[in-house]
């Protein structure tokens, strides 16, 4: 059996490459499930999800139930007679009654090498923890949170300049190609789903804006990981003259300074800030109400040497 009757469930941009790859591979997408349109941005205008936009471009049927825990939702899904339901960052926990509907079960692309980083933010947590390798797992879903058996995986190194944005895009593409290659082999039983071990399992909790506040007492390498993990959201930040200063890009450097953490120790051509251990070279920053610019542009015309970031003064 080379093609399947699928239902696809996903919401953000991370899920789009998988949907596009399944269509390109010739699978029939009976319906696409995605989260209801919601207000977003400063203007709180109602916007469609990235997956809905993709589905509409492809002329696919779109379903946007507020809940999948009703008899009506179960009957609606069953009416599509799916062989498989593919779930990629859908945004709702699927009850067992939904997991039982597809003939071959529900299959999920997860953005980490399970059981490492189960949960909502595996990409950012891997960066924050200093992991040097990550990847994607294709697993058969069960009622537990990311605990289902895994039948395919692919890895990628985390480079010193990777951000959540670059890693997100690489993993999304990796998940799409791995899924399309593995799905027929899974259906025929060639690929066996292996149960996860709980040893080494960690929980990748959802990001909070408060985590973006930089503590200059930390080591430069740790702050660098924070900057990269929180790009593109919520963006690592500090305080400068009582206002927010976002740090979009930085680089840990070896700098002998002896200055208190948060002190600017160099500002000619770039900005270097003392940390608890080492120093951080700022490359791109964004003052409150301004666009993000190079650190050199920000420093131009200002006397920064000896100034302290992270204070209200």
N, C-alpha and C positions, 0 to 999 in steps of 0.2 A: 504494500500500500504506500504509494509515493506522495499522495496529497491527502489533506485532512479537512474535515469540516470543523472550523475553529470558532470559538468565541474568544475575543481578546479583551483584557481588562487592564487599563493603565491610565495615568493622568498626566504626569509632567514630561518634559522633553527627554528624560532618560529612557522613556518607554517607546519613543517614536522610531528609532532605528530598528527595533525588534518588529514592530508592526509593518514597517516598510519591507523588511527582509522576508517576512512571511508571505506578504503579497507577491513580491518578486519571485519567490520560490514556487508559486502556483497554488498555494493553499487557499481554500475558500474561507473567507472571513464572514461568518453568518451575522455577527453583530459585534460592535465595539462598545464596551462598558467603560464609562469614565465618570469622574465626579461632577456634580451639578455646577453650572456656571456660577461664579461667585465674584463679589466686588474685590478689586485689587488696586494697588498703587495709591498715590496721593489723592487722586480724584475719585477713588472708590468706584470706578466704572466696572460694570459687570463684564467679565472676560471669559472666553472659552479656554478649556485646557489645551495644551499642545497636542494631545492625542485626539481630542475632538476635531481640531482644525485639520489634522492629517486625515482622519477618517472621512470628513466631509469632502476634502479634496479628492479622495478616492471613491466617493459615491457610496460609502458604506452606511449601514444602519447603525445609529447611535442610541444607546440606552444610558440614562443618567438617573438611576434610582437613588433616593436619599438613603435607603437602607436595603440590604439584601436579606434581611431576617424576617421577611413576611412571606406568607404562603403565595401571594401574588407574584413576588419577585422570583421565587423558586419555580413556579409554573411558567413564568415568562422565559426564564433561562432554559428550562427543559424543552420549551416549544422550538428552540433552535436546534435541538438534537446534536449537541456538540460531541465530537470525538474527544476533544481536549479543550480545556480553557487555559489560555496563556495569561499569566498575571505578572505585570511588571510595574511596581510602584503605583498600585491602584489607589491606595489611600483608605481602604476599609479592610478590617479583618473579616475573612470569609468564614461563616459558620459551617459546621459539618454538613448541614443540609444542602449547602451550595457545593461544597467539595465533592459530594456524592453524585452530583448530576452528570458531569461528563463521563463518557464511557471509559476513557483512559485517565481520568482524574484531572486535577488542576496542577499546572506546571508553572514554576516561578523562576525568574531570573533575579538573583540576589547579588548585590555589588560588594561582596567580600568572599574570602575563602572560609566557609563555615567549618567549625562553629565560631571562628573568630568574627566578632562584630555582628551578632544578631541584632536586629532592630532598625530604627528609622534613619540613622545617619552613619552608615558604615564607612563611607568615603572620607568624611571629615574626621571621624574618630581614628581611622588608620593613620591619617596625616598627623594628627595631634600626638599620637602615641609614638611617632617616629618609626612606624613599620617601614621596612624596605621593600616589601613585596606584598601585592594584593592580587585581586582577580575577581572572577565571577563564578558562581555555582548555579547550575540548573538543577532544581530539586522538585520532587513531587510534594505538594503541599499537604500538611495535616493541620489539625486544630491549634497546635502550639505555635509560638512565634518563631518562625524561621528554624524550626526543628526537624523538618521533613527530610527523608532520605535523598541523597545527592546522586545523580547519575551522569553528570558531566561537569567539567571545570576547565578554566583557562586562567593563566596567571599573567601578570605584568609587573615589572619593577616600578617602584616609586622613586622617581628621580629627585635630586636636590632642588630643582626648580618647579616641580609639579605643584599645582594648586588644586583645590577642590574642583575648579572648572575644567582644567585640562584632564584630570583623572576621571571626572564624570564622563566627559566625551569619549575618552578611550575605552572605559569600561562599558559604556552603552553600546559602542560598536562591537566590542569583543563579545558581549552577551548576545547580540543579535546573530552574529556569524556562528557562534557556538550552538545556539538554540536550533538554528536551521539545519546544521549538520547533524545534531544529535537526535532530533525529534523522530525521524523515521527509524533509526536504530533502537530508540527507546520503545517505540510502538511494536516492533517485531520481537522484543525481548532480548535483543543483542546486547543492549546496555542494561546492566542491573543497577538498581538504585541501592546505594549503600547507606545504612543507618549512620547518623552522626554520633560521635562520642561527645559527652558533655564536658570532658576534661579540656580545659583551655577555652571554654565558652566565655564570651564577654558580651556585654549589652551596649549597643551603640545608641545611647539615648538621643532624643531630638535636640537640635541646637537651640540655645537660648541667647537672646541679644546680650545679656549680661556677661556671657563668656567672652565677648569680644573686647572687653576692657583689658588693656595691657598692664601687667604688673612688671615694671622694669627691674624688680629685684630678682626675677628669674634669669636663667642663663640665656645668652643670645640665641643659641640654637633652639631653645624651647619657644622663645617669642617668634622666631622665624617660622616655626611650624604652625604657630597660631595664625600668623599673617597668611600663610598659604592655605591653611584649612578653612579660614573664614572668607576666602575669596572664591565666589562672588557674593556670599552673604554669610553673616551680617557685616563683614569687613571689620578687621581689628582696628581698635581706636585707642587714642590717648587724649589727654587734655592739653591745650595750649592757650594761654591767656584766658583761661576760664571757659573755653569753647572746645567743641569736639574737633579732633584732628584724626582723620582716618588714614590708616597705613595700608595702601594697596599692594605695595611690593617692597621687599627688603632683602637684606643679605647679611648673614652673620660674618663678622670679620675679626681678625686677631688685632687687637688694639690695646696697647699699654696706656692706661689713663689714670687709674687711681681715683677716679671721680665717683661721686655717689650715683646710684642707679637713676636713670632718667635724665642725666646731665648731657647736654650737647657738647661733645669734645672736639668736633670738627664740623665746619660748615662752609668750606671753600670748595665749590664744585659739587659737593654732596653734603649730606648730613649724617654724622655718626653719633650715636647715642650710647652712653655707658649703660651696661646691664649688670645684673648681679655677678655674672661671669661673662667676660668678653664684651663685645660691643655689637651694635646693629647698625648697618648702613641702610639708611632709608633711600629708596629709589623712586617711588611714586607715592604722593600724599594728596589728601583732599581736605581743605579747610571747610568749616561749616558754611553752607550756602554757596560753595564754589565747585568748580569742576576739578577732577583729579589731574594733577600736573607732576612733572618731574620734581624731585627734591631740590634740584638746583634752581628751578624756577620759583619754587616756594621760598627758598632762602634768599633770593635776590632782593637786595634793598633792606634786609633785616639783620639785626645784630643778634645772632643766635648762640655764639660761643658762651658757655657758662649758664645758659638758660636751662630750665628744667621742665621736661615733659611730665605729664601725669599729675600736675598740681593745678590748683584753681587760681594761682597767682598769674 
